[in-house]
Amino acid sequence: MRNIKATLIGSLMALVLFQSCGGEAEDTSKEYQLLGAGATFVAPLLTAWADAYRDVTKGKITVNYQSIGSGGGVRQFLEKTIMFGASEAYLKDDQMEKVKTETGGIAFNIPLTLGDVVPTYNLPGIGQGLVFSAETLSGAFLGEIKRWNDPKIAALNPGVQLPDLPINIVHRSDGSGTTNVWTHYLSSVSATWKEKVGFGTSVNWPTGVGGNGNEGVAGVVMNTPGALGYNSLVYAKLNNIAYGKVINKSGNTIDPSLQATSQAAAVAIPEDGRIMVTNTSAPNGYPVAGFVWGLVYENMEKNTAIPTKDAAEQVVKFLYWVVTDGQDLNESLNFARLPKEAQERAVTMISSLKWEGENIGQKVIEKVKSRGF
Amino acid sequence: MNLAYRYTRDRILHLLFIFLTSLVVLPLLVIFGFIVWNGLSSINLDFFTQELGSPARAVQGLPTGLVAAVLGTVIIDLLGLALALPFGLATGIMLAEYSDNPLAGPIRILVSTLNGMPAILMGLMAYALIVKNTGGFSGISGAFALGFLMIPIIARTTESVLRITPWQLREVAMSLGLPRWRAIMNIVLPAARPAVITGVLIAFARAAGEAAPMLLTAFGNNYLNLDLTKPMDTLPQRLYSLAISPYKQWHILGWGGAIILLLFVVVTFAAARGAARSLEKRTEALKFDEDKNV
C-alpha cells in the first residue's frame, strides 16, 4: 500500500508542478501555442513554417501542426477542436452551409501552397519521363487501356520500347486530398470518368488495388512491375520513384515542376477561395495541380479551440506570415509558391477575419506592416 | 514399459517443449534485434534533449529528437495511472470482498467487457467527455483515456489476487473485532500488495504502448509542451507518424523511439515480475505457518 500511495502522491505532485510551470510562462512573457491539423501532404512545409516562425517571433509563438489527413482536418475544423485546419480539398457546399448557420459567418478556404500529383510507374528498364495524355491516363484508370504497349501510349512515346505488361492500377485506399486532385483532373478531361466515377477524397475505383497513404501507393508501385499509380511530386522525388510528364490542355508536354504548378494556379480566385485548377488553360501550367487550403472561421470567436482574442490575433498573424514572408521557404522544400492572384486573395480573406464583430484581421496586418512580425 | 522407454519419452517431450517455446521466443528476439539494429544509431544526447520540429531539421542534419514524446509518454501514463488507481482498486475490492452485493455480478460482466474493448473506444470516450467539453485536445484528456483503459485491468487483477488471499486472514481480523473495511484495508490488501502492484504495472505498461486513443486526445506535438491543457506528444503516436513519413531520417528516429518504448515496457514488466516473486515467497511463508498450526 505504501508503494501505491507513493506513486499516487508522486504523480499528483508532478501534475501540480507541471501545471504551474505552464501557467507562469504564459502570464509573464505571453507565449502562445497555436494548434492546426489536417493534410499530410503539406505537413513538411507547415512544420518548417512553424520552425521558422518560432525564430521570427523569438520563440514566443509555437505552432503545433499535426498531420491527420485532409479529411481529419476538415472534420476537426468543423468540430471546432483546432484553431485552423489544412486540406487539399475545399469545404463542400453543405459544410459551408453548416458553418454559416452555426457561426453566422463564412468559412474561409485560404490558399497556402499548391500540391501537384504525378503519375508514378514501375517499368523495368524504363526511367523517368514517360509521356501521358488525358486520354491515356483516363483510359488506363478506367481499365480501358489494359497493356503498356497499347498503341495510344506508344504513339506518345516514340523510341521507347514499351514492355508487353498489363497495366496494374494503384490508388489510395484512404480518404485523401491527393485522390481529390487526381480524380478531379480525370473528371475534367473525361466525360466517361465524370459520369461513372466522379471526384472526391475517395471514389469507387473501376479497377486496381489500394494502398494506404502516399507511402502505401508508392510501396505497391515499387514492388509491382507494370504498376501505374499517383503520388505527390515531392513524395515521388524524395523516394526516387519514376514519374511521367503530362500533356496539358494547350497540347504542351509538361514536366512536373514547382514553376509549372504555380503557373497552373495563376487564375482569379473566388471570394471564399474554393476553386479547382486541374486541367488548367495556362499554356505552361501542369494540369494535375490543386491548392492546399487553410481553414478558418470568419467569426473567430465561434471556434471553441481559440480561447481569447489575443490567441485569435496570433492565428491571424501566423496565417498572414505564411502567405507573405513564409512563401520564401516553399521552393527549398519542394513546394510551389502561391501565384500573385492567390496570394492577394489570401491576404484579403485574412484581413476580413473578425472577433466578436471587431475586424482584427485588418488591425493585425496594419500592425505588422508598421512594426514587423 | 521398461525404464529406458519411459526416459526416452520424457526426453522427447522435454525437447518438444523447448522447441515449441523457442518457436515463440525466436521471432520475438528477431523483432527486438531488428528494432535495435535499425534504431540504435539515432540514440544520442540530442534524441533525449531536442524537439522534433519539422522534417527539414532531420534531413539537413540539424539537431532533432524526441524529448517531447519521451517526457509526454511518462507524464501522461503516470497521470493516467493516478486517475485510474483509486477506481480500479475500489472496483477490484468490491468484486472480491463484497461479492454478496447484488451489484457485483453485473459489475463483473462490465469489467470483463471493458477489458476486451478496443483502446480507441476509450480514446473516443475521452474525446467526447473531455476534448469536446474543454475546447480542445490536451495532455490531460490523454491521461483520462489511458485511465479509462487501466481501470478494468487493475480491477480485474485486484479481484483475482484478493480472491486467492487466504480466507483465514479475514476471519482472524474480524474475530479480533476489526470492522470489515479495516480488515480489508489493513490486513488483506497489505498481504496481497505485491500481486496488486504487479497488476497495476501491467496496466501501466499496456497503456504506455497505446497509440490509437492518443490520436483523439493528446493529439501530438512537435515541440516540448508541459502544459497539460495543451496537446502533448507520446511515443506510440509519434512512432506511427514518423513511420508513415517519407523521410529516411525520420524512419531511423522512429526505430530509436521504438527502442525507448520497448525499454520502458520491458523495465515495467520486469518490475512486475519482481513484485510477483516476492508474493510467491510470502504465500509460501503463510502456507508454512498454516501447516504448523495444524
Chai-1 contact restraints between the chains, C-beta under 6 A:
chainA,res_idxA,chainB,res_idxB,connection_type,confidence,min_distance_angstrom,max_distance_angstrom,comment,restraint_id
A,M1,B,L189,contact,1.0,0.0,6.0,A-B,restraint_1
A,M1,B,P190,contact,1.0,0.0,6.0,A-B,restraint_2
A,L8,B,A82,contact,1.0,0.0,6.0,A-B,restraint_3
A,L8,B,L85,contact,1.0,0.0,6.0,A-B,restraint_4
A,S11,B,L78,contact,1.0,0.0,6.0,A-B,restraint_5
A,S11,B,L79,contact,1.0,0.0,6.0,A-B,restraint_6
A,S11,B,A82,contact,1.0,0.0,6.0,A-B,restraint_7
A,L15,B,L79,contact,1.0,0.0,6.0,A-B,restraint_8
A,F18,B,L226,contact,1.0,0.0,6.0,A-B,restraint_9
A,Q19,B,L228,contact,1.0,0.0,6.0,A-B,restraint_10
A,C21,B,L226,contact,1.0,0.0,6.0,A-B,restraint_11
A,G22,B,L226,contact,1.0,0.0,6.0,A-B,restraint_12
A,G22,B,D227,contact,1.0,0.0,6.0,A-B,restraint_13
A,Q33,B,K230,contact,1.0,0.0,6.0,A-B,restraint_14
A,P44,B,P55,contact,1.0,0.0,6.0,A-B,restraint_15
A,T47,B,S54,contact,1.0,0.0,6.0,A-B,restraint_16
A,T47,B,N222,contact,1.0,0.0,6.0,A-B,restraint_17
A,A48,B,S54,contact,1.0,0.0,6.0,A-B,restraint_18
A,A48,B,A56,contact,1.0,0.0,6.0,A-B,restraint_19
A,D51,B,G53,contact,1.0,0.0,6.0,A-B,restraint_20
A,D51,B,S54,contact,1.0,0.0,6.0,A-B,restraint_21
A,T62,B,Y223,contact,1.0,0.0,6.0,A-B,restraint_22
A,N64,B,N221,contact,1.0,0.0,6.0,A-B,restraint_23
A,N64,B,P231,contact,1.0,0.0,6.0,A-B,restraint_24
A,Q66,B,F219,contact,1.0,0.0,6.0,A-B,restraint_25
A,Q66,B,G220,contact,1.0,0.0,6.0,A-B,restraint_26
A,T81,B,G136,contact,1.0,0.0,6.0,A-B,restraint_27
A,G213,B,I244,contact,1.0,0.0,6.0,A-B,restraint_28
A,E215,B,I244,contact,1.0,0.0,6.0,A-B,restraint_29
A,Y235,B,P246,contact,1.0,0.0,6.0,A-B,restraint_30
A,L238,B,P246,contact,1.0,0.0,6.0,A-B,restraint_31
A,N239,B,P246,contact,1.0,0.0,6.0,A-B,restraint_32
A,T304,B,G135,contact,1.0,0.0,6.0,A-B,restraint_33
A,A305,B,G135,contact,1.0,0.0,6.0,A-B,restraint_34
A,A305,B,G136,contact,1.0,0.0,6.0,A-B,restraint_35
